[in-house]
Amino acid sequence: MLEKLVNSKSIFNTFINLYYRWEDEREHEDFNDYVSVMRKVVEDAIGSVDSIKGTKRPFGVHFKKDNKEYKLFLKFKGRYVNLAASCI
């Protein structure tokens, strides 16, 4: 499941677009609106999740599915960005 998430172009594109928008608009927008969008793309890829919480640093989400906890976030290394995921 984690491999499916980190290899999803749709999730990556959504997360990176939200990240750059958040960098510009953080003083004017509610972060929970961003979490709702991230939840939708995660659930589109793997089905419904039990709970989800957004994180600003690193930018991404912590979520629960099938009694296991996971994190999915943007990982920056120099000029490169990719999705990273792990079981917590």
SEMARSE-501091 format. One line per field, with one value per residue: x, y negated, z negated of N, C-alpha, C in turn; residue in three letters. Coordinates in steps of 0.001 Angstrom, whole numbers. Each point is the difference from the previous one (the first is absolute). Layout:
N
nc1 c(X; ...) .
nc2 c(Y; ...) .
nc3 c(Z; ...) .
cac1 c(X; ...) .
cac2 c(Y; ...) .
cac3 c(Z; ...) .
cc1 c(X; ...) .
cc2 c(Y; ...) .
cc3 c(Z; ...) .
vomar c(ALA; ...) .
//
This chain:
88
nc1 c(810; 1049; 404; -1246; 62; 1214; -535; -976; -65; -1211; 396; 1085; -658; -945; 827; 725; -1123; -508; 1158; 154; -1243; 204; 1140; -833; -885; 1015; 199; -479; 554; -1028; 951; -1093; -127; 1270; -221; -1118; 740; 960; -990; -600; 1193; 226; -1229; 201; 1168; -406; -1025; -1101; 289; 451; 1191; 68; 1276; -133; 1143; 458; 671; 247; -145; -1139; -203; -602; -110; -1210; 432; -1080; -239; 509; 1080; -204; 1100; -483; 1174; 186; 957; 612; 720; 615; 170; 112; -1195; -319; -868; -185; 59; -615; 146; -880) .
nc2 c(1185; -34; 1058; 403; -394; 447; 956; -525; -215; 512; 882; 319; -52; 683; 840; 68; 70; 841; 629; -193; 430; 1002; 151; -195; 891; 458; -1268; 480; 1186; 820; 466; 20; -1086; -184; 265; -683; -827; -34; -60; -854; -538; 14; -381; -862; -24; -84; -764; 112; -1074; 535; -560; -1320; -347; -1259; -38; -1081; 620; 964; -576; 363; 1294; 163; 1290; 454; 1221; 715; -902; -531; -608; -965; -347; -1035; -312; -1289; 556; -1030; 104; -1093; 103; 1177; 381; 825; 955; -24; 1261; 156; 1159; -532) .
nc3 c(0; -818; 673; -79; -1258; -276; 735; -719; 1314; -101; -896; 680; 1156; -617; -616; 1110; 717; -888; 11; 1291; 120; -865; 646; 1007; -391; -708; 227; 1140; 1; -140; -781; -751; 746; -259; -1282; 196; 703; -937; -878; 809; 275; -1317; -315; 977; -610; -1285; 272; -709; -732; -1134; 42; 9; -56; 304; 655; -617; -960; 801; 1155; -565; -186; -1174; 296; -326; 280; -183; -944; 1090; -489; 888; 611; 659; 520; 240; 720; -546; 1110; -432; 1316; -551; 432; -976; 201; -1299; -387; -1132; -591; -817) .
cac1 c(-810; 850; 628; -1023; -136; 1172; 193; -1155; 233; -1131; 238; 1162; -376; -900; 746; 971; -775; -506; 1132; 383; -1094; 51; 1117; -432; -1290; -205; -582; -1373; -810; -79; 745; -924; -485; 1049; -69; -1146; 420; 971; -757; -698; 899; 460; -1105; -172; 1038; 14; -1273; -224; 890; -750; 213; 1112; 424; 982; 1224; 594; 1425; 11; -1306; -632; -1051; 70; -1337; -217; -775; 64; 657; 1421; 233; 946; 209; 291; 445; 984; 1375; 836; 1433; 574; -1019; -919; -1102; -751; -881; 539; -1042; 438; -924; 429) .
cac2 c(-1185; -1189; -159; -569; -1411; -813; 12; -619; -1344; -827; -418; -893; -1288; -681; -415; -1057; -1209; -504; -513; -1332; -920; -261; -915; -1347; -421; 519; -1008; -294; 1194; 994; 1206; 1141; 121; 727; 1391; 616; 333; 1099; 1208; 484; 684; 1238; 963; 417; 992; 1201; 209; -873; 75; -159; -1372; -652; -1263; -669; -503; -1081; 297; -66; -218; 1257; 505; 1231; 583; 1339; 902; 1390; 2; -329; -1419; -290; -1394; -248; -1390; -440; 48; -903; 271; -919; -511; 1083; 274; 1204; 448; 1041; 579; 1038; 469; -584) .
cac3 c(0; -56; 1314; 878; -358; 355; 1450; 648; 541; -417; -1388; -16; 579; -927; -1192; 309; 286; -1274; -769; 493; -294; -1443; -227; 389; -563; -1358; -883; 408; 224; -1064; 363; 63; 1380; 704; -471; 677; 1363; -100; -352; 1192; 937; -645; 53; 1397; 308; -844; -686; -1150; -1158; -1247; -472; 682; -599; 835; -625; 785; 119; 1454; 597; 369; -876; -772; 94; -519; 860; -473; -1317; 109; 241; 1075; 356; 1408; -34; 988; -491; 785; -67; 978; 916; 335; -922; 304; -1071; -870; -836; -929; -1023; -1279) .
cc1 c(865; 674; -976; -153; 1186; 258; -1147; 329; -1102; 198; 1169; -379; -908; 764; 946; -718; -560; 1118; 367; -1106; 10; 1132; -404; -1191; -225; -645; -1485; -901; 102; 705; -909; -608; 1002; -49; -1158; 361; 991; -707; -669; 934; 559; -1099; -311; 982; -158; -1321; -69; 1018; -824; 110; 1206; 290; 1073; 1208; 616; 1491; 253; -1421; -573; -1083; 472; -1402; -13; -852; 218; 820; 1519; 122; 1110; 236; 418; 334; 963; 1373; 867; 1458; 654; -1098; -1059; -1033; -629; -939; 712; -1139; 618; -1128; 536; -82) .
cc2 c(-1266; -270; -642; -1500; -828; -32; -654; -1422; -954; -522; -966; -1388; -792; -536; -1153; -1304; -610; -603; -1414; -1025; -369; -975; -1444; -514; 364; -1000; -229; 1227; 975; 1289; 1223; 180; 780; 1487; 733; 432; 1163; 1305; 590; 746; 1286; 1048; 444; 1115; 1299; 313; -839; 255; -287; -1419; -573; -1324; -598; -442; -1052; 213; 1395; -104; 1329; 376; 1210; 575; 1412; 775; 1416; 135; -188; -1480; -188; -1503; -70; -1482; -301; -7; -831; 372; -845; -579; 1031; 205; 1325; 302; 1076; 493; 1026; 375; -545; 1043) .
cc3 c(0; 1346; 984; -267; 487; 1499; 769; 459; -444; -1430; -65; 517; -937; -1211; 321; 327; -1271; -844; 452; -230; -1483; -334; 303; -809; -1459; -955; 278; 106; -1173; 454; 99; 1385; 854; -374; 681; 1421; -22; -341; 1240; 943; -602; 87; 1422; 359; -783; -687; -1264; -1115; -1241; -552; 725; -687; 906; -801; 921; 221; -545; 533; 452; -979; -788; 70; -550; 980; -513; -1281; 58; 306; 1023; 91; 1459; 96; 1136; -647; 943; -208; 1085; 857; 339; -1098; 410; -1163; -784; -871; -934; -930; -1323; -1098) .
vomar c(MET; LEU; GLU; LYS; LEU; VAL; ASN; SER; LYS; SER; ILE; PHE; ASN; THR; PHE; ILE; ASN; LEU; TYR; TYR; ARG; TRP; GLU; ASP; GLU; ARG; GLU; HIS; GLU; ASP; PHE; ASN; ASP; TYR; VAL; SER; VAL; MET; ARG; LYS; VAL; VAL; GLU; ASP; ALA; ILE; GLY; SER; VAL; ASP; SER; ILE; LYS; GLY; THR; LYS; ARG; PRO; PHE; GLY; VAL; HIS; PHE; LYS; LYS; ASP; ASN; LYS; GLU; TYR; LYS; LEU; PHE; LEU; LYS; PHE; LYS; GLY; ARG; TYR; VAL; ASN; LEU; ALA; ALA; SER; CYS; ILE) .
//
